[in-house]
Amino acid sequence: MLDPITYIKEQLAQREISIELHRFKKIVTHVGLNRYEFQAYNELLFLTNAERLPIGTRIISDTNIVEIGPEHAFSEGLEEFSGLVVIVIPAHVTDYPVIEFIQILI
């Protein structure tokens, strides 16, 4: 199993980006609300629980667009987002997930 912090440090070292601070960020989703929007400027967000999100969940940012599919159940990579981040949960969902990120302030 991939250690997320080690992976992130290796990825950022290749880009010569130093980590000023890292912490965990959770977005709690709720019944009746399918769209979430927040700002992630001057930071990087690495999605850590893609395998637990409903198929069809979309996460869109200034730097990346991901639609969760069956392939995410086996992926060890971490999707990276920055800028304005929009999360859209599919309308057919009955269990609303907690979306987890590792937040890197740069």
N, C-alpha and C positions, 0 to 999 in steps of 0.2 A: 504494500500500500504506500502510496506517495505521501510524504510529509508536506503539507501545504506551505508551511513557512519556509522550509528549505527550498522548495520549488520556486517560490516567489523571490527569495533572495538570489537564487541562481539566475533567474530571468532578468531581474533588475540589474544585477552585476554586469551582465552582458551588454546592457544598455548604458552602463556607467551612471545609474541612478542610485543615489544613496537613500536609505530608508530613515526618515526622521522619526516616525512614530507609526506603530501598527496597533490595531485593535479590531475587535469584532463588531460587526454591524448587522442587526437583524431587522427585517421588514416583516411585520406581522400583518397578514392579510385577513380581511373580514368578509363575512357574508354580505352580499349586496354591493360590494365595491370591487370592481374588476380592474381598475386602472390606478396605478400609483406612480407618482412623479416626484423626483427629488434631485438636488444638485450635488454633484461630486466633482467640483472643480478643485484643482490643486491636490488631487488625490486619485488613487487607483483603487478600484473595488474588484476583488477576485471572488467569483461565485464558488462557494464550497459545497453546495448541496443540490446540484443540478439533477442528480439521480432521484431526488425525492420530490421534484416539482411535477405538476400535472403536465402530461403531453399537450403541446400546443401553447404553453406559456411562452410569451415573447418578452425579451429584455432588450431594449434599444437604448443606445447611448451615442454620444458624439463619436465614439471610437469603435463601436462593435454592435452587431445585431445578432441575436441568437434566438432561435425558436427551439424549444425543448422537444426532442424526439426520442424514440426508443434507443438510439445510439448513446444517449447521455447516461443510461443506466450502467454502462460499462466503461465510461471514459474516466481516466485519471487526470486529465488536464484540467486546468482552471480557466474559465472564461474571464476576461479582463474588461472592465468598463470604466469610463471616465467622462466627465462633462455632465450634461443633462441626462439623467437616466429615467426611462419610462418602463414600467413593468405592466404587462397586460395578462391577466389571468383568464383562461377560457371561460365562456359563459356556462358550460355544462358541468363545472366543478361542484362537487358536494363537500369535499374536505378542503378547507382553505389552508395553504401551507405557510410556514415561516420560511422566508427566504434569507439565507445566511451568506454574508460576505466577510472577507478579511479586508479591512480598510487600511490602505497605506497612504499616509500623508507625505507629500513631497514638496 
